[in-house]
């Protein structure tokens, strides 16, 4: 997969499959979830009878809004963390494909640096899946309480 034009095709494929498609889908569905939460907040009213006060209704509504904000924050953080961890690998793949197509001799230092960068970017990509739950845990007080 690292020979000539196939390398360029492979790098574009990796960019689409690893960066563009998942990130755009995550962003779209996060936005849709946020809009749905806003719509549900307007439609959901806490159940109350004539004896309950307005203060209890307000506190219930505030609690629901706080949970909605925490969910929105968790979604945004997850999308941003995914982008940070995965965007470097497709960029590095494109760079390597461009260097292979252009050609030229590489010094041993340059080859070592490129191999190190490839190792680091692929490590970020592999470690994202184990780090994602911690980013969600750190951003949500309700999640920490329930856990």
VENNORTA-V80469 format. One record per pair of residues at least 24 apart in sequence whose ideal C-beta (glycine too) atoms are under 10 Angstrom apart, sorted by the first residue. I is the first residue (numbers start at 0). J is the second residue. If there is no record, write none. Layout:
# VENNORTA-V80469
i = <I,I>
j = <J,J>
This chain:
# VENNORTA-V80469
i = <0,0,1,1,1,1,2,3,3,3,3,4,4,4,5,5,6,6,6,6,6,6,6,6,7,7,7,7,7,7,8,9,9,9,9,10,10,10,10,10,10,10,10,10,10,10,11,11,11,11,12,12,13,13,13,13,13,13,13,13,14,14,14,14,14,14,15,16,17,17,17,17,17,17,18,18,18,18,18,18,18,18,18,19,19,21,21,21,21,22,22,22,22,22,22,23,24,25,25,25,25,25,25,25,26,26,26,26,26,26,28,28,29,29,29,29,29,29,29,30,30,30,30,32,32,32,32,33,33,33,33,33,33,35,36,36,36,36,36,36,36,36,37,37,37,39,39,40,40,40,62,65,65,66,66,66,68,69,69,69,69,69,70,70,70,70,72,72,72,72,73,73,73,73,73,73,73,73,74,74,75,76,76,76,76,76,76,77,77,77,77,77,79,80,80,80,80,80,80,80,81,81,81,81,81,82,83,83,83,84,84,84,84,84,84,84,84,84,84,84,85,85,85,85,86,86,86,87,87,87,87,87,87,87,87,88,88,88,88,88,88,88,88,88,89,89,90,90,91,91,91,91,91,91,92,92,92,94>
j = <92,96,92,95,96,99,99,96,99,100,102,96,99,100,96,99,92,93,95,96,97,98,99,100,92,93,96,97,99,100,96,92,93,95,96,89,90,91,92,93,94,95,96,97,99,100,89,92,93,96,89,92,88,89,90,91,92,93,96,124,86,88,89,90,92,93,89,89,85,86,88,89,92,124,81,82,85,86,87,88,89,90,92,86,89,78,81,82,85,78,79,81,82,85,86,78,78,74,75,77,78,79,81,82,74,75,78,79,81,82,74,78,70,71,73,74,75,77,78,71,74,75,78,67,70,71,74,67,68,70,71,74,75,67,63,64,66,67,68,70,71,74,64,67,71,63,67,64,66,67,141,140,141,139,140,141,139,138,139,140,141,142,138,139,141,142,135,138,139,140,134,135,136,137,138,139,141,142,135,138,138,131,134,135,137,138,139,131,132,134,135,138,134,127,130,131,133,134,135,138,127,128,130,131,134,127,123,127,134,120,122,123,124,125,126,127,128,130,131,134,120,123,124,127,120,123,124,116,117,119,120,121,122,123,124,117,119,120,121,122,123,124,125,127,120,124,116,120,116,117,119,120,121,124,117,120,121,120>
